[in-house]
Amino acid sequence: MFGSGRRVKKWQFIQIFATCFVLSLMFFWGPIDNHIVSHMKSYSYRYLINSYDFVNDSLSLKRSEDGTPRYQYLINHEEKCQAQDVLLLLFVKTAPENYNRRSAIRNTWGNEKYVQSQLNANIKTLFVLGTPSDPLMRERLQRRLVWEDHMYSDIIQQDFVDSFYNLTLKFLLQFKWANSFCPHAKFLMTADDDIFIHMPNLIEYLQSLEQMGVQDFWIGRVHHGAPPVRDKSSKYYVSYDMYQWPAYPDYTAGAAYVISGDVATKVYEASQTLNSSLYIDDVFMGLCANKIGLVPQSHAFFSGEGKTPYHPCIYEKMMTSHGHVEDLQDLWKDATDPKFFLCDVTVPETPSGL
């Protein structure tokens, strides 16, 4: 008994010492911001946010007095999910001028009719965007978007300017729309318009999860302990005023991730309490998730920002791959050919008599 008590005290002493050491690093290295120190601080900080509630709570960013920005719908489809059993609500982040990318997606992994007829699943694909950023092209592009939506009925648009620095507004649009018009979807996915989704693999995976009744589910390629970029020349630059901490909460790459329907509701509610001026949308998702106590799960076959190596043994299991525009049709043809992605790995025969 006495020995056990000494071990407990020793462990408490080690924990207190480690905490003091980490806090010292964060305090004395505050003015320094080189790459190595940033990562050391960020991983030290992860120890704190995983161990102490008071640090976790302090991640919440206070909203401005004006509250959450409100934008008007220019194009909307409130009826898209109405009275339907929806397995997957799929949002594709796109720019107004990227018509060719949207067209390719409609003919491949975003094709609702194919998924319904061949994979026996109901998905809803929506392209999410703001208004054209180029004033000289705005009117012409907007007319083309209205025509495009008249043809396909798959665009939702609000009146914020579509730009990298408004990605969080696009994030809020997705979760607001899901909460308002499709809260019953089993899963929600957000994806870039330059990725490839192996829809047969993804649907099979989601159907198995649905049968298990999963909740609090968030999966993708996880970034652990990523430090904010403090280099002012980078488009990912985040000032100390915007985010003071040395590391972000864990988050999934914004190129593609999936959450369960219950998480979508909770994230939307959390997003209404946070300052949306942090324009990196996948980091903002991490902040929302951190607020509700949700931790992302990593999946080896969600490629994140990377391109999946082209090999049958990988593509047979892949979910997403980033950086595909010109080759989308070829990849889709291969993915829907049951004979193509057969991983032909010869297993040596076991010698007889063993």
Number of C-alpha atoms within 10 A of each C-alpha: 5 6 7 9 10 11 11 11 11 12 12 12 12 12 12 12 12 14 17 12 13 18 16 12 16 21 11 9 13 13 8 10 15 11 12 9 17 22 18 17 24 23 19 21 25 19 14 17 19 11 12 10 10 10 13 17 12 12 19 16 18 12 15 13 6 7 13 17 13 13 13 10 14 15 20 18 17 13 10 16 19 13 9 13 14 19 21 24 26 21 26 25 23 22 21 20 17 11 15 11 18 24 13 18 24 16 15 24 23 24 16 16 16 17 19 12 10 10 14 13 19 20 26 21 21 23 25 25 27 26 22 22 16 11 9 9 11 15 13 11 18 16 11 15 20 14 12 16 17 12 9 10 17 20 23 21 22 20 15 20 17 22 16 15 16 18 23 21 27 25 25 22 22 27 23 20 16 23 19 11 16 24 21 20 24 24 25 27 20 22 22 20 23 21 25 29 25 22 22 17 17 16 20 14 12 19 16 12 16 15 8 9 10 14 15 17 18 23 20 25 24 23 18 16 21 20 21 21 19 16 14 10 8 9 11 15 13 19 14 11 7 12 15 12 17 24 23 25 28 23 30 25 23 21 25 29 26 24 21 24 26 18 20 27 18 18 25 22 16 18 24 16 17 21 18 24 19 20 21 21 21 21 22 24 24 21 25 26 25 23 22 14 10 19 18 24 15 16 15 14 17 27 24 24 17 15 15 19 11 10 11 16 14 15 23 17 17 23 24 28 24 21 18 16 15 12 11 21 17 10 19 18 12 16 22 16 11 10 9 13 17 14 14 8 8 6 6 6 6 7 6 5 4 4
